[in-house]
């Protein structure tokens, strides 16, 4: 039903662009989001009957105060909530300070500590409108390079080639490269990726701008064991955590965890 709804609104479309080297599982179907994956999140936020959404709120402490959760942020005043749902990467849940440190019991702590993630870098190359990128594919998986695993001509992959909008190229590094350079100087990492990219696609024109992004928690390699998509840390008031760290790192995994979280929260209302 989620796919049907997103497809009917044009948020998702079937992936039809040529992807070289992609492993296609029998019976599976691949989609892409023409306006980017954030459009999926925005679609559901718009349906949330007036929820106030605040971005860039870095939570640091969660403590119990008078039967409510007091949440502290890096910037701004503390706020109190009846229910707190945490869906950030699991290592970041374990970094939170305050009463939450003692509320997570030993068994839960061990389960949460067992979760692991791959790390990688993503590089975006942005071009002026009218720039031609002459390759026969929309995206390509690379198997024989120590640095680069995936290259996508993003507007081509999304089927939105337009004379008004410049093309963009997205590069993902290998997991090994990501872990080896996790704490390296970002400028050096960017230069390394660009030098490998030039060897793989020598015909690439010079971009107008470049953005290099470290993705410390890229994909879950080991999720919370024998878990139902969420974990209740405290019942009254409710403190619960979920996300792909409790299922798997794809859209289905996120939906499974979201449904599980929603059911758990509903039963506490």
VENNOR-V375358 format. One record per pair of residues at least 12 apart in sequence whose ideal C-beta (glycine too) atoms are under 6 Angstrom apart, sorted by the first residue. I is the first residue (numbers start at 1). J is the second residue. Records with the same first field share a line. If there is no record, write none. Layout:
I=J + J
//
This chain:
2=255
11=39 + 40 + 43
12=31 + 33
13=34
15=30 + 31 + 32
17=138 + 156 + 157
18=137 + 138
19=139
20=137 + 140
21=140 + 141
22=141
32=158
34=158 + 160
57=73
58=73 + 74
59=71 + 73
60=72 + 74
61=97 + 98
62=96 + 98 + 100
63=98 + 99
64=99
68=80 + 237
69=81 + 84 + 237
82=237
83=238
84=239
85=240
86=241
87=242 + 243
89=217
90=112 + 115 + 245
93=241
94=112
103=233 + 234
104=233
111=224
115=224 + 245
116=221 + 222
117=217 + 220
118=175 + 218 + 219 + 221
119=178 + 179 + 182 + 216 + 218
120=172 + 173 + 175 + 178 + 215 + 218
121=173 + 178 + 189 + 214
122=172 + 213 + 215
123=171 + 193 + 212
124=170 + 211
125=169 + 207 + 210
126=168 + 207 + 208 + 209
127=166 + 167 + 207 + 208
128=166 + 208
129=164 + 166
131=166 + 167 + 205
133=153 + 167
134=203
138=153 + 156 + 157
139=152 + 157
147=173 + 177 + 196
148=171 + 196
149=172 + 174
150=172
151=171
152=170
153=169
154=168 + 170
155=167
171=197
186=212
190=212
219=249
220=244 + 245 + 249
223=245
224=246
227=246
228=260
229=242 + 246 + 247 + 256 + 257 + 260
230=242 + 246 + 260 + 261 + 264
238=268
240=264
242=257 + 261
243=257
//
